[in-house]
Amino acid sequence: MRGKTICAEDLTAKKELALEVIRRLKAEYPDAGCTLDYDHAWQLLVSVRLAAQCTDARVNIVVQDLFAKYPSVAALAEAEPEDIEAIVKPCGLGRSKARDISACMRMLRDKYDCKVPTTFEELLALPGVGRKSANLIMGDVFGKPAIVTDTHCIRLCNKIGLVDGIKEPQKVEMALWKIVPPEEGSDLCHRFVMHGRAVCNVGLVVYPAVRRHRGALAGYHRQPLHGYQHFHRPQHRAGHPRQLCGRIRVRPRRHPRHRHHQFLHHLGAGCLHLHLGG
């Protein structure tokens, strides 16, 4: 009984935390939207496949030539995978992406009359479409409840405390469904991407203590973000002293699990000062 009580309290605290995160990110990024350019649903299907291990900015450039040469589902379905690969190669993994795009467009042509299906299950059955892609289509194209668990979403949800040490996309998605209002899920994930790129970019070479207090969610990171620490040590070589300089990766220490509920209690009580700049 005690375990169930603690679990219920934890879930309630996470729901309150989620609402506060939604409120702050809405204020910081009022215009939430997909950063992939598209005019039709099938184009977003293509772009999201190309975005795997590639930046959205590069995808937006590459698809201009692709959609100019193949302006419809039927046209792209007729193209050979090798011809598609020649265009999408700058996005990386060109062969596998071209193969999936070709198979997907041919299924849309043969089974769905060149239209994108409107159910989550049918989207998942398309070649090259996973849960992330299907959720993106459901939320952005059809306006239905969706949670897109990309890298930014997973990283920030763990750092903020919406999930506890969960890295698998589907598990993070299932956890968020329990605490995020369905109508807020799609836009929240887009705002996670914006916040992750603008403030919590893991690639920035700055000290964790500096980055921890930046942006709309300042004060809500329960652990330092990744960063670098520079080192400087002497190295002697062939009788000549030489200084070797470089940097080492600093991995954050996680909060001990037995202190997690205490952290949520303090967060709810407003004991963390939030640096919002007004």
Buried (B, 14 or more C-beta within 10 A) or exposed (E): EEEEEEEEEBEEBBBBBBBBBBEBBBEBBEEBEBBBBBEBBBBBBBBBBBBBEBEBEBBBEBBEEBBEEBEBBEBBBBBEBEBBBEBBBEBEBBEBBBBBBBBBBBBBBEEBEBEBBBEBEBBBEBBBBBBBBBBBBBBBBBEBBBBBBBEBBBBBBBBBBBBBEBEEBEEBBBBBEEBBEEEBBBBBBBBBBBBBBEBBBEEEEEBBEEBBEBBBBBBBBBBBBBBBEEEEEEEEEEEEEEEEEEEEEBEBEEBEEEEBEEBBEEBBEEEBEBEEEE
